[in-house]
Amino acid sequence: MTDTSVDEMSFETAMAELEKVLGQLERGDVALEESIALYERGAALKKRCEAKLKEAEEKVAAITLDGDGNPTGLKPVEGA
């Protein structure tokens, strides 16, 4: 487990650490208190990954296409 803030992690970094956390929890070879800390870190990492995926989905959805399916730009952001 790293000391890096979850909020600063890229999707790839958060996903890699989440996989490590899950591996440790699945093996069950950590003390109860450490298991709780790992679970909490894992929950935060999962939330970060979900947020980054949603952000990427919104960016992809904002791409507009012309009649031939070629990207022409981005849709205006709502509320901007």
PEBELZI-V994044 format. One record per backbone hydrogen bond with DSSP energy under -1.0 kcal/mol. CO is the residue of the C=O (numbers start at 1). NH is the residue of the N-H. E is the energy in kcal/mol with one decimal. If there is no record, write none. Layout:
# PEBELZI-V994044
co/nh/e
CO/NH/E
CO/NH/E
This chain:
# PEBELZI-V994044
co/nh/e
5/8/-1.4
6/9/-1.4
10/14/-2.5
11/15/-2.7
12/16/-2.2
13/17/-2.3
14/18/-2.4
15/19/-2.2
16/20/-1.6
17/21/-2.7
18/22/-2.7
19/23/-2.1
20/24/-2.2
21/25/-2.4
22/26/-2.8
23/27/-2.0
24/28/-1.4
31/35/-2.6
32/36/-2.3
33/37/-2.1
34/38/-2.8
35/39/-2.7
36/40/-2.4
37/41/-2.4
38/42/-3.0
39/43/-2.3
40/44/-2.0
41/45/-2.5
42/46/-2.6
43/47/-2.1
44/48/-2.1
45/49/-2.6
46/50/-2.5
47/51/-2.2
48/52/-2.5
49/53/-2.4
50/54/-2.3
51/55/-2.3
52/56/-2.1
53/57/-2.7
54/58/-2.4
55/59/-1.8
56/60/-2.4
57/61/-2.6
58/62/-1.2
60/63/-1.3
62/75/-3.2
64/72/-2.8
66/69/-2.0
70/66/-2.6
73/64/-3.0
77/80/-1.7
